[in-house]
């Protein structure tokens, strides 16, 4: 049974969240440059955010010039600052990540586009954190700050026909 009482912060709250917090952990980062998690990491890094990469599969290696950690706790213990936890994992795998985010003192848990878990939302909100689900942090940022179109880059070129 799913709980339906979690409310997604409205547009203005999401904008304030992206303006206020600059340290984003990307849980489920992929080394495959064609995976959404990898592209989101590149985008956020290019936009000046400090990204903290988390995936036990790549722990100890380097992606995008950053060390990859096995867990949020490991990253925090290594001195990383984490304010937003952006999750690229199956909905059923998000509860332990949310609990860890609460434990390390994160300010928000963000479940990426296509990931919904209202029960996790209740746990997160009851702990006093912001909770966003089923939205892409890159798309939200681009929508607010002018970089939203096909490749995610603001080229200033507008065409009326296909190339």
C-alpha positions as a Markdown table, in Angstrom:
| # | Residue | x | y | z |
|---|---|---|---|---|
| 1 | Unk | 0.0 | 0.0 | 0.0 |
| 2 | Unk | 1.3 | 3.5 | -0.9 |
| 3 | Unk | 0.8 | 6.5 | 1.3 |
| 4 | Unk | -0.4 | 9.5 | -0.7 |
| 5 | Unk | 0.1 | 12.3 | 1.7 |
| 6 | Unk | 3.5 | 13.5 | 0.6 |
| 7 | Unk | 3.5 | 16.8 | -1.1 |
| 8 | Unk | 6.2 | 17.8 | -3.6 |
| 9 | Unk | 7.6 | 21.2 | -2.9 |
| 10 | Unk | 6.1 | 23.7 | -5.3 |
| 11 | Unk | 8.0 | 25.4 | -8.1 |
| 12 | Unk | 9.2 | 28.3 | -6.0 |
| 13 | Unk | 10.4 | 26.0 | -3.2 |
| 14 | Unk | 12.3 | 23.9 | -5.7 |
| 15 | Unk | 13.9 | 27.0 | -7.2 |
| 16 | Unk | 15.0 | 28.2 | -3.7 |
| 17 | Unk | 16.4 | 24.7 | -3.0 |
| 18 | Unk | 18.6 | 24.8 | -6.1 |
| 19 | Unk | 19.7 | 28.4 | -5.3 |
| 20 | Unk | 20.4 | 27.7 | -1.6 |
| 21 | Unk | 22.2 | 24.3 | -1.6 |
| 22 | Unk | 25.3 | 23.8 | -3.7 |
| 23 | Unk | 26.5 | 20.3 | -2.5 |
| 24 | Unk | 24.7 | 17.4 | -4.3 |
| 25 | Unk | 25.3 | 13.7 | -3.8 |
| 26 | Unk | 24.4 | 11.6 | -6.8 |
| 27 | Unk | 23.5 | 8.2 | -5.6 |
| 28 | Unk | 23.7 | 5.6 | -8.3 |
| 29 | Unk | 26.1 | 7.4 | -10.5 |
| 30 | Unk | 27.1 | 5.4 | -13.6 |
| 31 | Unk | 30.4 | 5.4 | -15.4 |
| 32 | Unk | 28.5 | 5.0 | -18.7 |
| 33 | Unk | 28.4 | 8.5 | -20.2 |
| 34 | Unk | 25.1 | 7.7 | -21.9 |
| 35 | Unk | 23.3 | 7.0 | -18.6 |
| 36 | Unk | 21.1 | 9.8 | -17.2 |
| 37 | Unk | 23.0 | 9.8 | -13.9 |
| 38 | Unk | 26.3 | 10.5 | -15.6 |
| 39 | Unk | 24.8 | 13.3 | -17.8 |
| 40 | Unk | 23.1 | 14.9 | -14.8 |
| 41 | Unk | 26.4 | 14.9 | -12.9 |
| 42 | Unk | 28.2 | 16.6 | -15.8 |
| 43 | Unk | 25.5 | 19.2 | -16.0 |
| 44 | Unk | 25.4 | 20.0 | -12.3 |
| 45 | Unk | 29.2 | 20.2 | -12.2 |
| 46 | Unk | 29.3 | 22.5 | -15.2 |
| 47 | Unk | 26.7 | 24.7 | -13.4 |
| 48 | Unk | 29.0 | 25.1 | -10.4 |
| 49 | Unk | 27.6 | 22.6 | -8.0 |
| 50 | Unk | 29.9 | 20.5 | -5.9 |
| 51 | Unk | 28.9 | 16.9 | -6.8 |
| 52 | Unk | 29.6 | 13.9 | -4.5 |
| 53 | Unk | 29.4 | 10.6 | -6.4 |
| 54 | Unk | 28.1 | 7.5 | -4.7 |
| 55 | Unk | 28.0 | 4.0 | -6.1 |
| 56 | Unk | 29.5 | 0.9 | -4.3 |
| 57 | Unk | 30.4 | -0.6 | -7.7 |
| 58 | Unk | 32.9 | 2.2 | -8.5 |
| 59 | Unk | 33.9 | 3.0 | -4.9 |
| 60 | Unk | 37.5 | 4.2 | -4.7 |
| 61 | Unk | 37.7 | 5.1 | -8.4 |
| 62 | Unk | 37.4 | 8.5 | -10.0 |
| 63 | Unk | 34.7 | 9.8 | -12.3 |
| 64 | Unk | 34.5 | 13.4 | -13.6 |
| 65 | Unk | 37.6 | 14.2 | -11.6 |
| 66 | Unk | 35.8 | 13.2 | -8.3 |
| 67 | Unk | 36.3 | 10.2 | -6.0 |
| 68 | Unk | 33.4 | 7.8 | -6.0 |
| 69 | Unk | 32.2 | 6.6 | -2.5 |
| 70 | Unk | 30.5 | 3.4 | -1.5 |
| 71 | Unk | 27.9 | 5.2 | 0.6 |
| 72 | Unk | 26.7 | 8.6 | 1.8 |
| 73 | Unk | 28.2 | 7.8 | 5.2 |
| 74 | Unk | 31.6 | 7.1 | 3.7 |
| 75 | Unk | 31.5 | 10.4 | 1.8 |
| 76 | Unk | 30.5 | 12.4 | 4.9 |
| 77 | Unk | 33.3 | 10.7 | 6.9 |
| 78 | Unk | 35.8 | 11.7 | 4.2 |
| 79 | Unk | 34.8 | 15.3 | 4.7 |
| 80 | Unk | 32.3 | 15.8 | 1.9 |
| 81 | Unk | 29.5 | 18.3 | 2.4 |
| 82 | Unk | 26.1 | 16.9 | 1.3 |
| 83 | Unk | 23.0 | 19.0 | 1.2 |
| 84 | Unk | 20.8 | 17.4 | -1.5 |
| 85 | Unk | 20.8 | 13.6 | -2.1 |
| 86 | Unk | 19.8 | 13.0 | -5.7 |
| 87 | Unk | 18.8 | 9.3 | -6.1 |
| 88 | Unk | 19.1 | 7.2 | -9.3 |
| 89 | Unk | 17.9 | 3.9 | -7.9 |
| 90 | Unk | 14.8 | 1.7 | -8.1 |
| 91 | Unk | 11.9 | 3.0 | -6.0 |
| 92 | Unk | 12.1 | -0.1 | -3.7 |
| 93 | Unk | 15.8 | 0.6 | -3.0 |
| 94 | Unk | 15.3 | 4.2 | -1.8 |
| 95 | Unk | 14.4 | 3.7 | 1.9 |
| 96 | Unk | 17.9 | 2.9 | 3.1 |
| 97 | Unk | 19.3 | 5.8 | 1.1 |
| 98 | Unk | 16.8 | 8.2 | 2.6 |
| 99 | Unk | 17.5 | 6.9 | 6.1 |
| 100 | Unk | 21.2 | 7.4 | 5.5 |
| 101 | Unk | 20.5 | 10.9 | 4.1 |
| 102 | Unk | 18.7 | 11.8 | 7.3 |
| 103 | Unk | 21.5 | 10.3 | 9.4 |
| 104 | Unk | 24.2 | 12.4 | 7.7 |
| 105 | Unk | 22.3 | 15.6 | 8.0 |
| 106 | Unk | 21.2 | 16.2 | 4.4 |
| 107 | Unk | 18.6 | 18.9 | 3.8 |
| 108 | Unk | 16.7 | 17.2 | 0.9 |
| 109 | Unk | 16.2 | 13.9 | -0.8 |
| 110 | Unk | 15.4 | 14.1 | -4.5 |
| 111 | Unk | 14.2 | 11.0 | -6.3 |
| 112 | Unk | 14.9 | 11.3 | -10.1 |
| 113 | Unk | 12.3 | 11.3 | -12.9 |
| 114 | Unk | 10.4 | 8.0 | -12.9 |
| 115 | Unk | 11.1 | 7.2 | -9.3 |
| 116 | Unk | 8.2 | 7.4 | -6.8 |
| 117 | Unk | 8.0 | 6.2 | -3.3 |
| 118 | Unk | 5.5 | 8.0 | -1.1 |
| 119 | Unk | 6.4 | 5.9 | 2.0 |
| 120 | Unk | 10.0 | 7.2 | 1.7 |
| 121 | Unk | 8.6 | 10.7 | 1.3 |
| 122 | Unk | 6.7 | 10.4 | 4.6 |
| 123 | Unk | 9.9 | 9.2 | 6.4 |
| 124 | Unk | 12.0 | 12.0 | 4.9 |
| 125 | Unk | 9.4 | 14.7 | 5.6 |
| 126 | Unk | 8.8 | 13.4 | 9.1 |
| 127 | Unk | 12.5 | 13.9 | 9.7 |
| 128 | Unk | 12.3 | 17.5 | 8.6 |
| 129 | Unk | 13.9 | 17.2 | 5.2 |
| 130 | Unk | 12.5 | 18.4 | 1.9 |
| 131 | Unk | 11.4 | 15.6 | -0.4 |
| 132 | Unk | 11.1 | 15.7 | -4.2 |
| 133 | Unk | 10.2 | 12.7 | -6.3 |
| 134 | Unk | 9.6 | 11.9 | -10.0 |
| 135 | Unk | 11.4 | 15.0 | -11.2 |
| 136 | Unk | 14.8 | 15.4 | -12.8 |
| 137 | Unk | 17.1 | 17.8 | -11.0 |
| 138 | Unk | 18.8 | 18.8 | -14.2 |
| 139 | Unk | 15.6 | 19.5 | -16.0 |
| 140 | Unk | 14.3 | 21.6 | -13.1 |
| 141 | Unk | 17.6 | 23.6 | -12.9 |
| 142 | Unk | 17.5 | 24.2 | -16.7 |
| 143 | Unk | 13.9 | 25.3 | -16.6 |
| 144 | Unk | 14.6 | 27.8 | -13.8 |
| 145 | Unk | 18.0 | 29.1 | -15.2 |
| 146 | Unk | 17.5 | 29.1 | -19.0 |
| 147 | Unk | 19.3 | 26.0 | -20.2 |
| 148 | Unk | 16.4 | 23.7 | -21.2 |
| 149 | Unk | 16.4 | 22.2 | -24.6 |
| 150 | Unk | 17.5 | 19.1 | -26.3 |
| 151 | Unk | 21.1 | 18.8 | -25.4 |
| 152 | Unk | 20.9 | 20.8 | -22.2 |
| 153 | Unk | 23.2 | 23.6 | -23.3 |
| 154 | Unk | 22.1 | 27.2 | -23.8 |
| 155 | Unk | 23.5 | 27.9 | -27.3 |
| 156 | Unk | 21.2 | 30.7 | -28.1 |
| 157 | Unk | 20.5 | 29.1 | -31.5 |
| 158 | Unk | 16.9 | 28.7 | -32.5 |
| 159 | Unk | 15.9 | 26.8 | -35.6 |
| 160 | Unk | 12.5 | 26.2 | -37.1 |
| 161 | Unk | 13.5 | 23.1 | -39.0 |
| 162 | Unk | 15.3 | 19.8 | -38.4 |
| 163 | Unk | 19.0 | 19.7 | -39.1 |
